[in-house]
């Protein structure tokens, strides 16, 4: 949905079928009244529609979501995802499209909590985390093999995850998670401030790509970087996530200066920076949850994995709220 944010907001001015995207690149004229070729509304509006329902779900989840079985959760995620695509694809108005974005947010937020929590039960980690054997060996290195159980126990010694945690237990686990939550939230704040606050303003006229196509390329390269880095835990492991937060804020500062002063000569330099930005964001995410999986006790892991995912949502929500006034300020001043 965020990759289509620029197109969703352009629905207001599309002449016929608003879901149609012109496949042919059209050069942008040089007599635009704005240096940035601004939309009336920032793409951060789509970001807020995409993230606020997720934030609400993640804030309420620790209070009672564990009472709802996993199967209905997965079904609800699928229904909301399908409905979101249909609404956005066939909508004729921006508000209808944003309603579809909200459905996608519900699916994404509930799905993230559900499937991250399920990693506490199953030995299949796909591309997100390392295999259980390597996790268990790292856990022994961190805590000592004589006093801690492995992450994923054998078939004959499965940990009991059915024990209900008291409120004080949950609070203590949450406090222990802050060392992961805060750096990850900072990474995602800087990341999505760039994505939804600056991408649409990084506009190059002397290229064969029109504005909407440039925006889509930015989003595609960002997602490509995220995918690669989330799949590279075997060869690149970070224990101190705050380092990635510092690097991402340096990215934010550089691109903010590039938007204000317009000193970048080529869109291809922006492509490289955005790919690097995706690398940092994906690495922060996968390493955060890897560290939690390794260092959290078995009986706390399901709750910890589900709760820590609020970090990215908090950072994204704050970035969206700040990107809206930034968009208005820059478009008025240039």
Rosetta silent file (secondary structure, phi, psi, omega in degrees, C-alpha in Angstrom):
SEQUENCE: XXXXXXXXXXXXXXXXXXXXXXXXXXXXXXXXXXXXXXXXXXXXXXXXXXXXXXXXXXXXXXXXXXXXXXXXXXXXXXXXXXXXXXXXXXXXXXXXXXXXXXXXXXXXXXXXXXXXXXXXXXXXXXXXXXXXXXXXXXXXXXXXXXXXXXXXXXXXXXXXXXXXXXXXXXXXXXXXXXXXXXXXXXXXXXXXXXXXXXXXXXXXXXXXXXXXXXXXXXXXXXXXXXXXXXXXXXXXXXXXXXXXXXXXXXXXXXXXXXXXXXXXXXXXXXXXXXXXXXXXXXXXXXXXXXXXXXXXXXXXXXXXXXXXXXXXXXXXXXXXXXXXXXXXXXXXXX
SCORE:     score description
SCORE:     0.000 S_00000001
   1 L     0.000  -39.783 -179.773    0.000    0.000    0.000 S_00000001
   2 L   -68.082  -31.148  176.834    2.816    2.406    0.804 S_00000001
   3 L   -66.006  -26.682  179.909    4.402    1.704   -2.566 S_00000001
   4 L   -97.430    8.957 -173.494    1.150    2.850   -4.179 S_00000001
   5 H   -57.660  -43.881 -178.797    0.720    5.896   -1.921 S_00000001
   6 H   -62.872  -40.708  179.408    1.558    8.417   -4.631 S_00000001
   7 H   -69.392  -38.027  179.367   -0.912    6.796   -7.043 S_00000001
   8 H   -60.600  -43.620 -179.108   -3.648    6.580   -4.393 S_00000001
   9 H   -71.921  -24.533  177.933   -3.432   10.313   -3.750 S_00000001
  10 H   -77.987   -7.491  179.898   -3.439   11.047   -7.485 S_00000001
  11 H   -57.504  -27.453 -178.302   -6.854    9.356   -7.797 S_00000001
  12 H   -61.088  -29.306 -173.622   -8.441   12.753   -7.210 S_00000001
  13 H  -111.841    0.391  179.493   -7.204   13.991  -10.564 S_00000001
  14 L   -66.823  135.853 -172.010   -7.280   10.810  -12.688 S_00000001
  15 L   -72.726  -38.268 -175.188   -9.604   11.400  -15.671 S_00000001
  16 L  -127.221  -99.699 -179.577  -11.357    8.024  -16.025 S_00000001
  17 L   -77.974  109.842 -171.386  -10.476    4.742  -14.342 S_00000001
  18 L   -71.727  -14.997  179.776   -8.697    5.891  -11.222 S_00000001
  19 L   -88.510   -2.117 -177.932   -7.030    2.542  -10.614 S_00000001
  20 L   -81.149  136.405  175.702   -5.215    2.706  -13.966 S_00000001
  21 L  -117.193  124.421 -178.411   -1.485    3.439  -13.983 S_00000001
  22 L   -67.210  118.864 -176.664    0.055    4.662  -17.215 S_00000001
  23 L   -75.211  -17.310 -176.232    2.819    2.208  -18.125 S_00000001
  24 L   -90.758  128.747  177.813    4.615    4.653  -20.409 S_00000001
  25 L   -66.563  134.336 -179.831    7.034    7.116  -18.807 S_00000001
  26 L  -119.505  120.349  179.410    6.075   10.710  -19.474 S_00000001
  27 L   -59.658  144.013 -178.150    8.678   13.464  -19.057 S_00000001
  28 L   -88.263  132.170  177.779    7.721   16.111  -16.543 S_00000001
  29 L   -65.578  157.734 -174.635    7.447   19.683  -17.827 S_00000001
  30 L   -93.775    4.506 -176.128    9.823   22.238  -16.375 S_00000001
  31 L  -106.398   27.231  178.258    7.277   24.933  -15.609 S_00000001
  32 L   -64.631  145.911 -179.400    5.755   23.377  -12.503 S_00000001
  33 L   -72.966  -17.345  179.923    4.823   25.888   -9.830 S_00000001
  34 L  -120.228  137.075  176.022    6.548   23.785   -7.202 S_00000001
  35 L   -61.219  -28.787 -175.930   10.100   22.548   -7.247 S_00000001
  36 L   -96.415   -4.915 -175.859    8.847   19.342   -5.625 S_00000001
  37 L    51.866   57.821 -169.617    5.721   18.776   -7.774 S_00000001
  38 L   -73.899  143.221  163.803    3.761   18.358   -4.533 S_00000001
  39 L   -73.140  158.465  175.622    0.537   16.466   -4.038 S_00000001
  40 L   -63.109  -32.179  179.357   -2.175   18.357   -2.191 S_00000001
  41 L  -122.725  138.843  178.467   -1.797   15.778    0.585 S_00000001
  42 L   -67.389  150.750  173.670    1.450   14.166    1.688 S_00000001
  43 L   -64.655  -12.080  174.422    1.938   10.437    1.218 S_00000001
  44 H   -63.058  -23.610  176.254    2.329   10.453    5.005 S_00000001
  45 H   -63.938  -39.996  175.804   -1.494   10.494    5.097 S_00000001
  46 H   -66.655  -38.069  177.937   -1.459    7.033    3.534 S_00000001
  47 H   -60.144  -44.488 -179.562    1.218    6.029    6.037 S_00000001
  48 H   -65.101  -40.882  176.381   -0.977    7.070    8.971 S_00000001
  49 H   -63.771  -29.406 -178.338   -3.955    5.171    7.550 S_00000001
  50 H   -82.926  -22.296 -171.580   -1.644    2.192    7.145 S_00000001
  51 H  -112.646  -29.029 -175.820   -0.085    2.305   10.612 S_00000001
  52 H   -64.080  -43.475  174.325   -2.581    3.683   13.161 S_00000001
  53 H   -60.042  -38.039  176.432   -4.871    0.604   13.132 S_00000001
  54 H   -62.192  -41.641  179.092   -1.758   -1.543   13.524 S_00000001
  55 H   -61.168  -44.103  179.783   -0.651    0.591   16.477 S_00000001
  56 H   -62.038  -44.561  179.496   -4.028    0.166   18.194 S_00000001
  57 H   -60.611  -44.855 -176.785   -3.937   -3.607   17.673 S_00000001
  58 H   -70.953  -30.970  177.099   -0.411   -3.901   19.041 S_00000001
  59 H   -70.346  -36.368 -177.344   -1.171   -1.727   22.072 S_00000001
  60 H   -86.542  -20.859 -174.054   -4.231   -3.798   22.981 S_00000001
  61 H   -56.014  -44.926 -178.388   -2.781   -7.195   22.077 S_00000001
  62 H   -63.567  -16.393 -176.388   -0.880   -7.849   25.351 S_00000001
  63 H   -81.839  -22.263 -177.696   -4.116   -7.311   27.300 S_00000001
  64 H  -176.292    3.653 -178.943   -6.058  -10.208   25.834 S_00000001
  65 H   -63.734  -26.137 -179.516   -5.242  -11.190   22.265 S_00000001
  66 H   -64.287  -16.462  178.697   -3.736  -14.444   23.565 S_00000001
  67 H   -76.437  -19.766  178.835   -7.283  -15.560   24.428 S_00000001
  68 L   -89.669  123.481 -179.021   -8.192  -15.662   20.717 S_00000001
  69 L   -58.833  159.682 -176.026   -6.949  -18.868   19.017 S_00000001
  70 H   -68.577  -36.605 -176.248   -4.473  -18.585   16.179 S_00000001
  71 H   -59.552  -49.867  176.703   -6.732  -20.045   13.456 S_00000001
  72 H   -61.390  -33.134  178.012   -9.400  -17.289   13.612 S_00000001
  73 H   -62.194  -45.877 -178.486   -6.632  -14.691   13.663 S_00000001
  74 H   -64.973  -40.757  178.170   -5.100  -16.051   10.460 S_00000001
  75 H   -61.876  -44.646  179.265   -8.507  -16.212    8.751 S_00000001
  76 H   -61.654  -40.032  177.557   -9.245  -12.606    9.752 S_00000001
  77 H   -59.686  -44.975 -179.056   -5.863  -11.514    8.389 S_00000001
  78 H   -64.761  -42.174  179.560   -6.614  -13.141    5.047 S_00000001
  79 H   -63.699  -45.522 -179.967  -10.100  -11.632    4.766 S_00000001
  80 H   -64.622  -39.640  179.549   -8.849   -8.129    5.585 S_00000001
  81 H   -63.746  -45.718  179.518   -5.945   -8.428    3.143 S_00000001
  82 H   -63.012  -43.440  179.111   -8.220   -9.547    0.296 S_00000001
  83 H   -62.855  -36.147 -179.196  -10.728   -6.801    1.066 S_00000001
  84 H   -64.945  -43.939  179.979   -8.015   -4.154    1.117 S_00000001
  85 H   -64.837  -40.275 -179.805   -6.759   -5.020   -2.364 S_00000001
  86 H   -65.871  -43.573 -179.440  -10.275   -5.063   -3.800 S_00000001
  87 H   -61.728  -47.231 -177.683  -11.208   -1.717   -2.245 S_00000001
  88 H   -68.319  -38.941 -176.589   -8.080    0.063   -3.455 S_00000001
  89 H   -66.282  -36.963 -173.611   -8.175   -1.520   -6.919 S_00000001
  90 H  -107.692    6.402 -177.803  -11.780   -0.566   -7.680 S_00000001
  91 L   -71.594  152.526  176.887  -12.131    2.652   -5.687 S_00000001
  92 L  -113.934   -4.909 -178.082  -13.103    5.903   -7.375 S_00000001
  93 L  -135.332  154.031 -179.109  -12.289    8.207   -4.459 S_00000001
  94 H   -62.562  -41.508 -177.380   -9.310    8.744   -2.215 S_00000001
  95 H   -64.093  -35.909  176.051  -11.285    8.102    0.976 S_00000001
  96 H   -65.368  -41.613  177.126  -12.422    4.713   -0.310 S_00000001
  97 H   -61.996  -41.250  179.179   -8.815    3.853   -1.119 S_00000001
  98 H   -65.541  -31.308  174.559   -7.740    4.914    2.367 S_00000001
  99 H   -63.629  -38.445  174.715  -10.413    2.598    3.797 S_00000001
 100 H   -64.425  -37.024  176.841   -8.715   -0.203    1.896 S_00000001
 101 H   -63.408  -38.755  177.868   -5.392    0.872    3.378 S_00000001
 102 H   -61.985  -42.850  177.345   -6.940    0.622    6.857 S_00000001
 103 H   -61.516  -40.895  177.118   -8.021   -2.968    6.133 S_00000001
 104 H   -62.327  -36.950  178.861   -4.484   -3.759    4.989 S_00000001
 105 H   -65.028  -41.771  177.595   -3.186   -2.280    8.235 S_00000001
 106 H   -61.261  -45.031  178.737   -5.473   -4.518   10.304 S_00000001
 107 H   -61.989  -44.269 -178.121   -4.267   -7.546    8.364 S_00000001
 108 H   -67.035  -47.566 -177.601   -0.618   -6.541    8.701 S_00000001
 109 H   -64.415  -47.349  179.231   -0.716   -5.663   12.394 S_00000001
 110 H   -66.654  -37.843  179.745   -2.647   -8.739   13.475 S_00000001
 111 H   -66.552  -40.662 -179.857   -0.586  -10.944   11.190 S_00000001
 112 H   -62.894  -46.567  178.611    2.748   -9.678   12.493 S_00000001
 113 H   -60.816  -44.428 -175.487    1.775  -10.300   16.107 S_00000001
 114 H   -64.330  -50.140 -173.100    0.353  -13.721   15.287 S_00000001
 115 H   -78.760  -29.738  172.973    3.217  -15.123   13.255 S_00000001
 116 H   -66.324  -40.237  177.784    5.999  -13.685   15.395 S_00000001
 117 H   -64.270  -35.284 -178.836    4.361  -15.279   18.442 S_00000001
 118 H   -67.750  -20.245  177.547    4.103  -18.591   16.576 S_00000001
 119 L   -64.846  -15.260  176.284    7.882  -18.697   16.153 S_00000001
 120 L   -74.106  -14.196 -174.249    7.985  -19.668   19.839 S_00000001
 121 L  -110.116  -26.780 -170.081    6.299  -22.975   18.958 S_00000001
 122 L  -116.588  144.580 -178.246    7.633  -24.091   15.595 S_00000001
 123 L   -83.817    8.105 -179.905   11.163  -24.950   14.433 S_00000001
 124 L  -102.020  118.513 -176.506   10.646  -23.362   10.994 S_00000001
 125 L  -113.629    1.288  178.523   11.993  -19.823   10.733 S_00000001
 126 L    51.610 -132.036 -177.734   12.050  -19.455    6.924 S_00000001
 127 L   -95.265   -3.143 -172.958   14.284  -16.531    5.966 S_00000001
 128 L   -79.002  -47.783 -175.614   13.628  -14.455    9.077 S_00000001
 129 L  -124.980  165.655  177.861   15.649  -16.265   11.738 S_00000001
 130 L   -70.043  169.296  178.480   18.402  -18.820   11.887 S_00000001
 131 L   -65.530  154.838 -177.990   17.732  -22.514   12.248 S_00000001
 132 H   -57.286  -36.958 -178.514   16.816  -23.732   15.761 S_00000001
 133 H   -62.586  -44.691 -179.716   20.105  -25.609   16.188 S_00000001
 134 H   -69.351  -33.575  175.646   22.231  -22.520   15.600 S_00000001
 135 H   -64.271  -43.256 -178.734   19.946  -20.466   17.843 S_00000001
 136 H   -63.382  -40.022  179.693   20.279  -23.004   20.611 S_00000001
 137 H   -66.540  -38.130  177.130   24.068  -22.998   20.372 S_00000001
 138 H   -67.413  -35.318  178.387   24.168  -19.206   20.544 S_00000001
 139 H   -63.612  -39.596  177.368   21.842  -19.297   23.531 S_00000001
 140 H   -63.283  -37.158  179.618   24.272  -21.615   25.306 S_00000001
 141 H   -66.117  -36.704 -177.228   27.094  -19.183   24.579 S_00000001
 142 H   -74.348  -46.261 -170.694   25.126  -16.275   26.051 S_00000001
 143 H  -107.753  -16.884 -174.041   23.739  -17.925   29.179 S_00000001
 144 L    95.645  128.048 -172.221   25.744  -21.103   29.690 S_00000001
 145 L   -70.998  -20.483 -175.065   24.486  -24.531   28.720 S_00000001
 146 L   -79.738  -19.031 -173.557   24.157  -25.870   32.282 S_00000001
 147 L  -115.524   -8.466 -175.714   21.526  -23.394   33.458 S_00000001
 148 L  -125.327  147.606  173.245   19.374  -22.660   30.393 S_00000001
 149 L   -80.531  155.458  174.466   17.163  -24.726   28.107 S_00000001
 150 L   -67.333  162.554 -177.965   17.698  -24.558   24.334 S_00000001
 151 L   -59.578  -53.465  177.474   15.492  -22.252   22.299 S_00000001
 152 L  -112.229  113.159 -177.706   13.579  -25.068   20.618 S_00000001
 153 L   -74.667  162.542  176.785   13.430  -28.172   22.747 S_00000001
 154 L   -68.399  173.351 -176.067   13.414  -31.684   21.315 S_00000001
 155 L   -62.794  -29.114 -176.749   10.217  -33.595   20.661 S_00000001
 156 L   -91.157   -2.695 -177.995   10.403  -35.318   24.014 S_00000001
 157 L  -140.459   52.133 -179.325   11.043  -32.187   26.054 S_00000001
 158 L   -71.622  135.499  178.285    8.809  -29.435   24.692 S_00000001
 159 L   -67.877  154.031  179.955    8.482  -26.446   27.013 S_00000001
 160 L   -90.222  105.096 -179.424    5.090  -25.689   28.465 S_00000001
 161 L   -93.983    2.745 -175.264    3.860  -22.492   26.831 S_00000001
 162 L   -84.513   -7.871  179.494    0.350  -22.858   28.198 S_00000001
 163 L   -68.023  129.802 -178.884    1.208  -21.280   31.514 S_00000001
 164 L   -82.063  130.533  178.911   -0.529  -17.911   31.821 S_00000001
 165 L   -82.683  137.653  176.245    1.749  -15.026   32.707 S_00000001
 166 L   -73.963  168.646  179.283    0.603  -12.719   35.470 S_00000001
 167 H   -61.388  -40.566 -179.873    0.451   -8.958   34.952 S_00000001
 168 H   -65.767  -36.949  176.627    3.640   -8.489   36.971 S_00000001
 169 H   -63.072  -44.563 -179.723    5.394  -11.119   34.855 S_00000001
 170 H   -63.726  -39.477  179.639    4.300   -9.372   31.673 S_00000001
 171 H   -65.675  -41.511  178.971    5.440   -6.007   33.012 S_00000001
 172 H   -65.094  -40.598  177.203    8.848   -7.381   33.958 S_00000001
 173 H   -63.873  -42.613 -179.880    9.261   -8.956   30.527 S_00000001
 174 H   -61.148  -43.470  178.822    8.232   -5.687   28.872 S_00000001
 175 H   -61.073  -37.870  177.727   10.803   -3.695   30.876 S_00000001
 176 H   -68.161  -23.402 -179.603   13.461   -6.141   29.776 S_00000001
 177 H   -81.896  -11.924 -175.582   12.420   -5.629   26.166 S_00000001
 178 H   -60.008  -31.457  179.444   12.973   -1.859   26.233 S_00000001
 179 H   -67.032  -18.437  173.650   16.631   -2.278   25.263 S_00000001
 180 H   -96.481  -39.088 -173.725   15.335   -3.775   22.007 S_00000001
 181 H   -66.121  -45.439 -175.089   12.186   -1.696   21.538 S_00000001
 182 H   -63.728  -50.675  178.985   13.782    1.769   21.779 S_00000001
 183 H   -62.270  -39.588 -179.690   16.561    1.289   19.167 S_00000001
 184 H   -66.081  -38.562  177.132   14.204   -0.463   16.750 S_00000001
 185 H   -62.555  -39.642  178.916   11.627    2.318   17.134 S_00000001
 186 H   -66.131  -41.560  177.186   14.317    4.907   16.352 S_00000001
 187 H   -58.272  -46.058 -176.214   15.431    2.994   13.256 S_00000001
 188 H   -74.302  -28.864  174.215   11.874    2.852   11.967 S_00000001
 189 H   -61.458  -52.517 -179.581   11.184    6.483   12.793 S_00000001
 190 H   -62.552  -40.306 -176.624   14.107    7.633   10.652 S_00000001
 191 H   -62.111  -49.226 -176.014   13.333    5.050    7.982 S_00000001
 192 H   -83.866  -18.317  168.936    9.693    5.980    7.452 S_00000001
 193 H   -64.901  -39.553  174.757   10.323    9.684    7.829 S_00000001
 194 H   -65.541  -50.069 -171.856   12.515    9.229    4.769 S_00000001
 195 H   -63.758  -46.422 -173.141   10.049    6.946    2.973 S_00000001
 196 H  -105.658   -9.983  177.527    6.838    8.907    3.436 S_00000001
 197 H  -103.240  -30.791 -173.213    8.174   12.375    4.180 S_00000001
 198 H  -114.390  -27.672 -176.227   11.059   12.745    1.736 S_00000001
 199 H   -53.269  -48.941 -175.423   10.612   10.220   -1.098 S_00000001
 200 H   -70.804  -15.636  178.764    7.942   12.230   -2.906 S_00000001
 201 H   -93.945  -12.865  174.588   10.055   15.396   -2.540 S_00000001
 202 L   -84.589   76.603 -169.643   13.181   13.774   -4.019 S_00000001
 203 L  -112.316  123.464 -179.587   11.962   14.606   -7.502 S_00000001
 204 L  -111.966  120.777 -177.285   14.242   14.666  -10.560 S_00000001
 205 L   -80.853  -34.915 -174.671   12.880   16.340  -13.681 S_00000001
 206 L   -86.034   62.177  178.929   15.684   15.451  -16.089 S_00000001
 207 L  -151.506  159.239 -179.902   14.858   11.762  -16.302 S_00000001
 208 L   -75.755  -10.386 -179.661   12.601    9.508  -18.358 S_00000001
 209 L   -89.642  132.326  174.278   10.672    8.530  -15.214 S_00000001
 210 L   -77.850  179.163 -172.669    7.683   10.616  -14.212 S_00000001
 211 H   -61.973  -46.737 -179.076    7.061   11.535  -10.586 S_00000001
 212 H   -62.694  -38.314  179.434    4.866    8.544   -9.748 S_00000001
 213 H   -68.682  -38.287  175.043    7.340    6.156  -11.363 S_00000001
 214 H   -59.351  -44.880 -178.916   10.242    7.641   -9.419 S_00000001
 215 H   -61.733  -41.912  179.761    8.291    7.144   -6.202 S_00000001
 216 H   -65.367  -38.244  177.109    7.545    3.516   -7.082 S_00000001
 217 H   -64.335  -41.012  176.563   11.214    2.848   -7.823 S_00000001
 218 H   -56.912  -48.988 -177.345   12.178    4.329   -4.468 S_00000001
 219 H   -65.848  -39.346  179.884    9.734    2.035   -2.677 S_00000001
 220 H   -63.823  -44.736 -179.637   10.772   -1.029   -4.673 S_00000001
 221 H   -66.265  -38.004  175.905   14.471   -0.515   -3.950 S_00000001
 222 H   -60.198  -48.184 -179.291   13.739    0.068   -0.276 S_00000001
 223 H   -65.222  -34.670  176.802   11.764   -3.185   -0.067 S_00000001
 224 H   -63.564  -43.543  177.063   14.503   -5.031   -1.961 S_00000001
 225 H   -62.361  -41.297  177.828   17.074   -3.855    0.571 S_00000001
 226 H   -61.704  -45.707 -177.940   14.823   -4.911    3.441 S_00000001
 227 H   -61.515  -46.120 -178.535   14.287   -8.363    1.934 S_00000001
 228 H   -62.440  -46.726 -175.810   17.983   -8.995    1.370 S_00000001
 229 H   -71.069  -32.947  177.056   19.043   -7.870    4.855 S_00000001
 230 H   -70.138  -17.363 -178.988   16.259   -9.789    6.612 S_00000001
 231 L  -100.646    8.292 -171.209   17.490  -12.897    4.816 S_00000001
 232 L  -116.031   24.179 -175.690   21.168  -12.433    5.689 S_00000001
 233 L   -64.448  -28.090 -179.629   21.287  -13.204    9.395 S_00000001
 234 L   -63.433  -30.842 -175.244   23.615  -16.149    8.825 S_00000001
 235 L  -109.679   -7.761 -177.050   26.366  -13.868    7.529 S_00000001
 236 L  -147.891  105.333 -176.918   25.667  -10.590    9.332 S_00000001
 237 L  -121.570  126.573  178.144   24.608  -10.458   12.975 S_00000001
 238 L  -112.691  126.625  175.939   24.309   -7.260   15.053 S_00000001
 239 L   -91.131  -30.476 -176.996   23.933   -7.425   18.803 S_00000001
 240 L  -105.053   96.662 -174.142   23.851   -3.646   19.349 S_00000001
 241 L   -69.649  -22.243 -177.929   20.879   -2.319   17.370 S_00000001
 242 H   -62.548  -25.892  176.624   21.576    1.286   18.398 S_00000001
 243 H   -62.308  -41.641  178.505   24.453    1.327   15.884 S_00000001
 244 H   -67.262  -33.533  177.233   21.919    0.777   13.109 S_00000001
 245 H   -64.327  -42.855  178.718   19.738    3.542   14.574 S_00000001
 246 H   -62.019  -45.129 -179.764   22.642    6.014   14.394 S_00000001
 247 H   -63.367  -37.871  179.990   23.380    5.052   10.783 S_00000001
 248 H   -68.950  -35.761  176.893   19.726    5.432    9.818 S_00000001
 249 H   -69.012  -31.811  173.199   19.561    8.911   11.370 S_00000001
 250 H   -63.948  -40.057  173.814   22.648    9.859    9.367 S_00000001
 251 H   -57.824  -46.708 -179.256   20.719    8.752    6.275 S_00000001
 252 H   -59.664  -46.639 -179.770   17.789   10.906    7.348 S_00000001
 253 H   -62.020  -41.842 -179.202   19.982   13.977    7.858 S_00000001
 254 H   -65.185  -46.072 -178.024   21.709   13.557    4.501 S_00000001
 255 H   -71.735  -30.642  174.389   18.478   13.116    2.528 S_00000001
 256 H   -62.926  -43.962  177.302   16.814   15.993    4.383 S_00000001
 257 H   -64.198  -37.219  179.284   19.685   18.230    3.290 S_00000001
 258 H   -65.052  -37.967  177.539   19.388   16.860   -0.252 S_00000001
 259 H   -66.893  -43.582 -175.335   15.692   17.762   -0.356 S_00000001
 260 H   -71.263  -45.245 -174.361   16.279   21.265    1.003 S_00000001
 261 H   -97.263  -17.838  177.953   19.357   22.207   -1.012 S_00000001
 262 L    63.109   41.850 -174.748   18.848   19.975   -4.062 S_00000001
 263 L   -93.047   -7.422 -179.899   22.525   19.089   -4.413 S_00000001
 264 L   -76.645  124.081 -173.339   22.177   15.470   -5.605 S_00000001
 265 L   -81.784  -18.822 -172.336   22.939   15.449   -9.347 S_00000001
 266 L  -142.472  144.167  177.228   21.410   12.094  -10.269 S_00000001
 267 H   -67.054  -24.084 -177.607   18.475    9.931   -9.283 S_00000001
 268 H   -69.641  -28.181  172.652   20.773    6.900   -9.382 S_00000001
 269 H   -66.188  -39.632  176.602   22.641    8.168   -6.324 S_00000001
 270 H   -63.694  -39.772  177.703   19.302    8.312   -4.525 S_00000001
 271 H   -55.840  -45.254 -179.107   18.617    4.739   -5.641 S_00000001
 272 H   -65.218  -42.210 -179.737   21.839    3.569   -3.958 S_00000001
 273 H   -64.100  -40.616 -178.988   21.106    5.471   -0.742 S_00000001
 274 H   -68.586  -37.875  175.607   17.581    4.050   -0.559 S_00000001
 275 H   -60.992  -43.127  176.706   18.853    0.513   -1.095 S_00000001
 276 H   -63.432  -40.108  176.740   21.289    1.070    1.785 S_00000001
 277 H   -58.911  -42.330  177.246   18.445    2.472    3.894 S_00000001
 278 H   -64.183  -38.773  176.238   16.507   -0.745    3.301 S_00000001
 279 H   -56.881  -46.880 -177.881   19.539   -2.807    4.314 S_00000001
 280 H   -64.333  -45.027 -178.620   19.714   -0.983    7.652 S_00000001
 281 H   -63.943  -45.289  178.829   15.994   -1.279    8.356 S_00000001
 282 H   -64.737  -39.915  178.898   15.807   -4.969    7.548 S_00000001
 283 H   -64.618  -39.929  178.899   18.930   -5.734    9.562 S_00000001
 284 H   -62.672  -42.761 -177.681   17.556   -3.885   12.588 S_00000001
 285 H   -65.289  -54.463 -173.672   14.283   -5.813   12.449 S_00000001
 286 H   -68.331  -35.903  179.606   15.636   -9.326   12.011 S_00000001
 287 H   -71.698  -33.101  176.417   18.492   -8.868   14.494 S_00000001
 288 H   -60.650  -50.436 -176.829   16.147   -7.459   17.131 S_00000001
 289 H   -74.691  -26.995  172.483   13.872  -10.493   17.025 S_00000001
 290 H   -64.923  -45.693  179.613   16.805  -12.856   16.708 S_00000001
 291 H   -62.483  -39.414  177.930   18.320  -11.409   19.888 S_00000001
 292 H   -64.420  -43.206 -179.836   14.977  -11.703   21.677 S_00000001
 293 H   -61.716  -36.801 -178.335   14.609  -15.321   20.551 S_00000001
 294 H   -75.691  -39.543 -168.195   18.086  -16.160   21.828 S_00000001
 295 H   -98.890   -8.977 -177.335   17.974  -14.296   25.136 S_00000001
 296 L   -91.021  141.422  177.050   14.358  -14.739   26.284 S_00000001
 297 L   -64.584  152.106 -174.650   13.312  -17.586   28.555 S_00000001
 298 H   -55.229  -45.385 -175.187   11.117  -20.245   26.967 S_00000001
 299 H   -72.092  -14.265 -179.981    7.994  -19.424   28.973 S_00000001
 300 H  -102.423   -9.728 -167.086    8.288  -15.712   28.107 S_00000001
 301 H   -65.842  -42.969 -179.065    9.182  -16.004   24.433 S_00000001
 302 H   -58.701  -47.700  179.634    5.691  -16.015   22.910 S_00000001
 303 H   -65.220  -41.950 -177.390    4.704  -12.875   24.824 S_00000001
 304 H   -64.135  -44.485 -178.984    8.064  -11.186   24.187 S_00000001
 305 H   -64.688  -39.415 -179.478    8.018  -11.768   20.426 S_00000001
 306 H   -71.912  -33.793 -175.863    4.436  -10.498   20.127 S_00000001
 307 H   -79.572  -39.240 -175.427    5.038   -7.451   22.333 S_00000001
 308 H   -64.798  -20.924 -177.829    8.348   -6.253   20.894 S_00000001
 309 L   -70.896   -3.808  174.449    6.815   -5.781   17.457 S_00000001
 310 H   -71.555  -17.485 -175.585    5.177   -2.591   18.752 S_00000001
 311 H   -59.865  -51.185 -178.080    8.580   -0.907   18.386 S_00000001
 312 H   -64.263  -36.082 -178.283    8.458   -0.452   14.626 S_00000001
 313 H   -66.661  -39.917  177.354    4.824    0.676   14.769 S_00000001
 314 H   -62.504  -45.743  179.248    5.555    3.399   17.324 S_00000001
 315 H   -62.912  -41.557 -179.568    8.433    4.736   15.250 S_00000001
 316 H   -66.531  -42.230 -179.243    6.395    4.669   12.037 S_00000001
 317 H   -60.898  -45.043  179.681    3.403    6.405   13.648 S_00000001
 318 H   -64.866  -39.861 -179.992    5.542    9.254   14.963 S_00000001
 319 H   -64.608  -39.258  178.060    7.292    9.665   11.623 S_00000001
 320 H   -64.180  -41.110  179.800    3.952    9.896    9.808 S_00000001
 321 H   -63.983  -35.869 -179.770    2.660   12.542   12.210 S_00000001
 322 H   -83.360  -26.724 -178.707    5.777   14.683   11.678 S_00000001
 323 H   -70.059  -29.322  179.537    6.020   14.100    7.924 S_00000001
 324 H   -61.512  -54.096  177.801    2.633   15.740    7.280 S_00000001
 325 H   -66.275  -30.675  176.633    3.606   19.256    8.498 S_00000001
 326 H   -61.857  -44.186  178.494    7.053   18.867    6.899 S_00000001
 327 H   -57.490  -48.138 -179.046    5.397   18.247    3.531 S_00000001
 328 H   -63.359  -41.450 -178.902    3.212   21.339    3.869 S_00000001
 329 H   -63.915  -48.327 -177.179    6.129   23.515    4.985 S_00000001
 330 H   -67.214  -38.464 -178.918    8.468   22.486    2.166 S_00000001
 331 H   -69.836  -31.383  177.067    5.796   22.735   -0.519 S_00000001
 332 H   -75.902  -35.720 -174.195    4.828   26.244    0.606 S_00000001
 333 H   -82.850  -13.821  178.890    8.408   27.464    0.931 S_00000001
 334 L  -125.815    0.000    0.000    9.531   26.201   -2.497 S_00000001
